[in-house]
């Protein structure tokens, strides 16, 4: 039973990882894509502040 649960979670983790890679590679406009773009924008803003 425990092995089945671990297998299920590993498959879900793999699917989540694939989706994350696809979001970063293709910039798909989904909820996760918007979240990633917000992070990228905030990182760019913080970099601009550091340069000043």
Biopython code that builds the backbone (N, CA, C, O; Angstrom):
import numpy as np
from Bio.PDB.StructureBuilder import StructureBuilder

atoms = [
    (1, "UNK", "N", (0.829, -1.208, 0.000)),
    (1, "UNK", "CA", (0.000, 0.000, 0.000)),
    (1, "UNK", "C", (0.862, 1.256, 0.000)),
    (1, "UNK", "O", (0.612, 2.187, -0.766)),
    (2, "UNK", "N", (1.887, 1.281, 0.869)),
    (2, "UNK", "CA", (2.760, 2.455, 0.949)),
    (2, "UNK", "C", (3.490, 2.662, -0.378)),
    (2, "UNK", "O", (3.658, 3.796, -0.825)),
    (3, "UNK", "N", (3.922, 1.571, -1.005)),
    (3, "UNK", "CA", (4.617, 1.687, -2.285)),
    (3, "UNK", "C", (3.720, 2.333, -3.333)),
    (3, "UNK", "O", (4.185, 3.140, -4.138)),
    (4, "UNK", "N", (2.434, 1.983, -3.328)),
    (4, "UNK", "CA", (1.500, 2.566, -4.292)),
    (4, "UNK", "C", (1.355, 4.069, -4.083)),
    (4, "UNK", "O", (1.281, 4.833, -5.045)),
    (5, "UNK", "N", (1.316, 4.489, -2.818)),
    (5, "UNK", "CA", (1.193, 5.917, -2.512)),
    (5, "UNK", "C", (2.441, 6.656, -2.980)),
    (5, "UNK", "O", (2.343, 7.732, -3.570)),
    (6, "UNK", "N", (3.608, 6.084, -2.719)),
    (6, "UNK", "CA", (4.857, 6.713, -3.154)),
    (6, "UNK", "C", (4.911, 6.801, -4.673)),
    (6, "UNK", "O", (5.359, 7.808, -5.221)),
    (7, "UNK", "N", (4.460, 5.760, -5.350)),
    (7, "UNK", "CA", (4.438, 5.759, -6.810)),
    (7, "UNK", "C", (3.510, 6.848, -7.328)),
    (7, "UNK", "O", (3.848, 7.568, -8.268)),
    (8, "UNK", "N", (2.335, 6.966, -6.710)),
    (8, "UNK", "CA", (1.371, 7.986, -7.116)),
    (8, "UNK", "C", (1.963, 9.383, -6.963)),
    (8, "UNK", "O", (1.846, 10.214, -7.864)),
    (9, "UNK", "N", (2.604, 9.643, -5.812)),
    (9, "UNK", "CA", (3.182, 10.959, -5.582)),
    (9, "UNK", "C", (4.349, 11.243, -6.517)),
    (9, "UNK", "O", (4.523, 12.377, -6.963)),
    (10, "UNK", "N", (5.146, 10.226, -6.817)),
    (10, "UNK", "CA", (6.266, 10.437, -7.734)),
    (10, "UNK", "C", (5.758, 10.750, -9.138)),
    (10, "UNK", "O", (6.339, 11.579, -9.838)),
    (11, "UNK", "N", (4.676, 10.091, -9.553)),
    (11, "UNK", "CA", (4.093, 10.376, -10.871)),
    (11, "UNK", "C", (3.531, 11.794, -10.898)),
    (11, "UNK", "O", (3.737, 12.529, -11.863)),
    (12, "UNK", "N", (2.817, 12.179, -9.831)),
    (12, "UNK", "CA", (2.262, 13.536, -9.765)),
    (12, "UNK", "C", (3.380, 14.577, -9.764)),
    (12, "UNK", "O", (3.259, 15.620, -10.407)),
    (13, "UNK", "N", (4.459, 14.298, -9.049)),
    (13, "UNK", "CA", (5.591, 15.212, -9.024)),
    (13, "UNK", "C", (6.234, 15.345, -10.390)),
    (13, "UNK", "O", (6.626, 16.440, -10.796)),
    (14, "UNK", "N", (6.343, 14.232, -11.098)),
    (14, "UNK", "CA", (6.915, 14.249, -12.444)),
    (14, "UNK", "C", (6.041, 15.069, -13.388)),
    (14, "UNK", "O", (6.549, 15.858, -14.184)),
    (15, "UNK", "N", (4.723, 14.879, -13.296)),
    (15, "UNK", "CA", (3.795, 15.650, -14.135)),
    (15, "UNK", "C", (3.909, 17.139, -13.821)),
    (15, "UNK", "O", (3.940, 17.969, -14.730)),
    (16, "UNK", "N", (3.972, 17.474, -12.534)),
    (16, "UNK", "CA", (4.102, 18.875, -12.135)),
    (16, "UNK", "C", (5.404, 19.464, -12.663)),
    (16, "UNK", "O", (5.429, 20.608, -13.119)),
    (17, "UNK", "N", (6.489, 18.690, -12.606)),
    (17, "UNK", "CA", (7.782, 19.153, -13.104)),
    (17, "UNK", "C", (7.732, 19.397, -14.608)),
    (17, "UNK", "O", (8.258, 20.398, -15.096)),
    (18, "UNK", "N", (7.096, 18.479, -15.345)),
    (18, "UNK", "CA", (6.970, 18.640, -16.798)),
    (18, "UNK", "C", (6.178, 19.900, -17.119)),
    (18, "UNK", "O", (6.551, 20.663, -18.009)),
    (19, "UNK", "N", (5.075, 20.120, -16.388)),
    (19, "UNK", "CA", (4.280, 21.324, -16.621)),
    (19, "UNK", "C", (5.094, 22.577, -16.330)),
    (19, "UNK", "O", (5.000, 23.560, -17.065)),
    (20, "UNK", "N", (5.895, 22.554, -15.263)),
    (20, "UNK", "CA", (6.721, 23.711, -14.923)),
    (20, "UNK", "C", (7.722, 23.998, -16.035)),
    (20, "UNK", "O", (7.906, 25.153, -16.418)),
    (21, "UNK", "N", (8.369, 22.961, -16.557)),
    (21, "UNK", "CA", (9.327, 23.131, -17.653)),
    (21, "UNK", "C", (8.626, 23.692, -18.885)),
    (21, "UNK", "O", (9.151, 24.584, -19.551)),
    (22, "UNK", "N", (7.439, 23.169, -19.188)),
    (22, "UNK", "CA", (6.692, 23.673, -20.343)),
    (22, "UNK", "C", (6.312, 25.135, -20.148)),
    (22, "UNK", "O", (6.393, 25.923, -21.090)),
    (23, "UNK", "N", (5.901, 25.507, -18.942)),
    (23, "UNK", "CA", (5.559, 26.902, -18.656)),
    (23, "UNK", "C", (6.766, 27.801, -18.910)),
    (23, "UNK", "O", (6.642, 28.848, -19.544)),
    (24, "UNK", "N", (7.928, 27.394, -18.416)),
    (24, "UNK", "CA", (9.122, 28.218, -18.575)),
    (24, "UNK", "C", (9.561, 28.271, -20.032)),
    (24, "UNK", "O", (10.013, 29.312, -20.508)),
    (25, "UNK", "N", (9.431, 27.154, -20.741)),
    (25, "UNK", "CA", (9.914, 27.091, -22.114)),
    (25, "UNK", "C", (8.984, 27.817, -23.080)),
    (25, "UNK", "O", (9.444, 28.496, -23.999)),
    (26, "UNK", "N", (7.686, 27.675, -22.872)),
    (26, "UNK", "CA", (6.725, 28.190, -23.846)),
    (26, "UNK", "C", (5.989, 29.431, -23.363)),
    (26, "UNK", "O", (5.292, 30.070, -24.151)),
    (27, "UNK", "N", (6.125, 29.793, -22.078)),
    (27, "UNK", "CA", (5.383, 30.915, -21.490)),
    (27, "UNK", "C", (3.895, 30.817, -21.801)),
    (27, "UNK", "O", (3.298, 31.758, -22.324)),
    (28, "UNK", "N", (3.309, 29.681, -21.478)),
    (28, "UNK", "CA", (1.881, 29.486, -21.690)),
    (28, "UNK", "C", (1.118, 30.412, -20.746)),
    (28, "UNK", "O", (1.484, 30.556, -19.579)),
    (29, "UNK", "N", (0.057, 31.036, -21.252)),
    (29, "UNK", "CA", (-0.700, 31.990, -20.446)),
    (29, "UNK", "C", (-1.747, 31.248, -19.621)),
    (29, "UNK", "O", (-2.943, 31.320, -19.902)),
    (30, "UNK", "N", (-1.283, 30.541, -18.611)),
    (30, "UNK", "CA", (-2.176, 29.880, -17.667)),
    (30, "UNK", "C", (-1.956, 30.502, -16.300)),
    (30, "UNK", "O", (-1.167, 31.436, -16.158)),
    (31, "UNK", "N", (-2.642, 29.994, -15.306)),
    (31, "UNK", "CA", (-2.462, 30.525, -13.953)),
    (31, "UNK", "C", (-1.003, 30.402, -13.532)),
    (31, "UNK", "O", (-0.425, 31.352, -13.002)),
    (32, "UNK", "N", (-0.403, 29.230, -13.767)),
    (32, "UNK", "CA", (0.998, 29.034, -13.410)),
    (32, "UNK", "C", (1.894, 29.947, -14.245)),
    (32, "UNK", "O", (2.886, 30.472, -13.739)),
    (33, "UNK", "N", (1.551, 30.140, -15.521)),
    (33, "UNK", "CA", (2.324, 31.020, -16.390)),
    (33, "UNK", "C", (2.307, 32.453, -15.895)),
    (33, "UNK", "O", (3.330, 33.138, -15.910)),
    (34, "UNK", "N", (1.137, 32.904, -15.455)),
    (34, "UNK", "CA", (1.037, 34.264, -14.911)),
    (34, "UNK", "C", (1.852, 34.382, -13.637)),
    (34, "UNK", "O", (2.508, 35.396, -13.402)),
    (35, "UNK", "N", (1.807, 33.328, -12.805)),
    (35, "UNK", "CA", (2.564, 33.327, -11.554)),
    (35, "UNK", "C", (4.059, 33.409, -11.835)),
    (35, "UNK", "O", (4.780, 34.162, -11.180)),
    (36, "UNK", "N", (4.524, 32.628, -12.817)),
    (36, "UNK", "CA", (5.940, 32.633, -13.187)),
    (36, "UNK", "C", (6.339, 33.999, -13.733)),
    (36, "UNK", "O", (7.413, 34.504, -13.406)),
    (37, "UNK", "N", (5.483, 34.605, -14.566)),
    (37, "UNK", "CA", (5.816, 35.911, -15.133)),
    (37, "UNK", "C", (5.861, 36.976, -14.041)),
    (37, "UNK", "O", (6.671, 37.900, -14.115)),
    (38, "UNK", "N", (4.996, 36.858, -13.023)),
    (38, "UNK", "CA", (5.059, 37.801, -11.899)),
    (38, "UNK", "C", (6.391, 37.674, -11.180)),
    (38, "UNK", "O", (7.000, 38.679, -10.812)),
    (39, "UNK", "N", (6.847, 36.439, -10.977)),
    (39, "UNK", "CA", (8.136, 36.217, -10.316)),
    (39, "UNK", "C", (9.262, 36.815, -11.160)),
    (39, "UNK", "O", (10.162, 37.461, -10.624)),
    (40, "UNK", "N", (9.214, 36.602, -12.481)),
    (40, "UNK", "CA", (10.245, 37.154, -13.362)),
    (40, "UNK", "C", (10.258, 38.678, -13.291)),
    (40, "UNK", "O", (11.326, 39.289, -13.238)),
    (41, "UNK", "N", (9.063, 39.301, -13.289)),
    (41, "UNK", "CA", (8.985, 40.763, -13.219)),
    (41, "UNK", "C", (9.538, 41.273, -11.898)),
    (41, "UNK", "O", (10.280, 42.254, -11.879)),
    (42, "UNK", "N", (9.187, 40.622, -10.793)),
    (42, "UNK", "CA", (9.668, 41.066, -9.487)),
    (42, "UNK", "C", (11.184, 40.890, -9.396)),
    (42, "UNK", "O", (11.864, 41.717, -8.789)),
    (43, "UNK", "N", (11.718, 39.829, -9.991)),
    (43, "UNK", "CA", (13.167, 39.642, -10.013)),
    (43, "UNK", "C", (13.843, 40.739, -10.825)),
    (43, "UNK", "O", (14.897, 41.241, -10.436)),
    (44, "UNK", "N", (13.241, 41.114, -11.951)),
    (44, "UNK", "CA", (13.806, 42.173, -12.784)),
    (44, "UNK", "C", (13.789, 43.497, -12.030)),
    (44, "UNK", "O", (14.745, 44.268, -12.110)),
    (45, "UNK", "N", (12.705, 43.768, -11.296)),
    (45, "UNK", "CA", (12.621, 45.010, -10.523)),
    (45, "UNK", "C", (13.693, 45.043, -9.447)),
    (45, "UNK", "O", (14.339, 46.071, -9.247)),
    (46, "UNK", "N", (13.888, 43.928, -8.752)),
    (46, "UNK", "CA", (14.883, 43.896, -7.687)),
    (46, "UNK", "C", (16.293, 44.054, -8.264)),
    (46, "UNK", "O", (17.152, 44.670, -7.634)),
    (47, "UNK", "N", (16.536, 43.504, -9.455)),
    (47, "UNK", "CA", (17.844, 43.670, -10.092)),
    (47, "UNK", "C", (18.080, 45.131, -10.463)),
    (47, "UNK", "O", (19.188, 45.643, -10.301)),
    (48, "UNK", "N", (17.039, 45.804, -10.962)),
    (48, "UNK", "CA", (17.169, 47.217, -11.315)),
    (48, "UNK", "C", (17.469, 48.057, -10.078)),
    (48, "UNK", "O", (18.255, 49.002, -10.151)),
    (49, "UNK", "N", (16.860, 47.731, -8.954)),
    (49, "UNK", "CA", (17.118, 48.469, -7.718)),
    (49, "UNK", "C", (18.556, 48.267, -7.263)),
    (49, "UNK", "O", (19.197, 49.204, -6.786)),
    (50, "UNK", "N", (19.067, 47.042, -7.410)),
    (50, "UNK", "CA", (20.438, 46.763, -6.981)),
    (50, "UNK", "C", (21.445, 47.548, -7.810)),
    (50, "UNK", "O", (22.483, 47.961, -7.293)),
    (51, "UNK", "N", (21.151, 47.759, -9.096)),
    (51, "UNK", "CA", (22.080, 48.482, -9.965)),
    (51, "UNK", "C", (22.143, 49.968, -9.631)),
    (51, "UNK", "O", (23.176, 50.604, -9.834)),
    (52, "UNK", "N", (21.035, 50.532, -9.114)),
    (52, "UNK", "CA", (20.996, 51.970, -8.796)),
    (52, "UNK", "C", (21.825, 52.312, -7.618)),
    (52, "UNK", "O", (21.894, 53.477, -7.227)),
]
sb = StructureBuilder()
sb.init_structure("model")
sb.init_model(0)
sb.init_chain("A")
sb.init_seg("    ")
for serial, (resi, resn, name, xyz) in enumerate(atoms, 1):
    if name == "N":
        sb.init_residue(resn, " ", resi, " ")
    sb.init_atom(name, np.array(xyz, "f"), 0.0, 1.0, " ", f" {name:<3s}", serial, name[0])
structure = sb.get_structure()
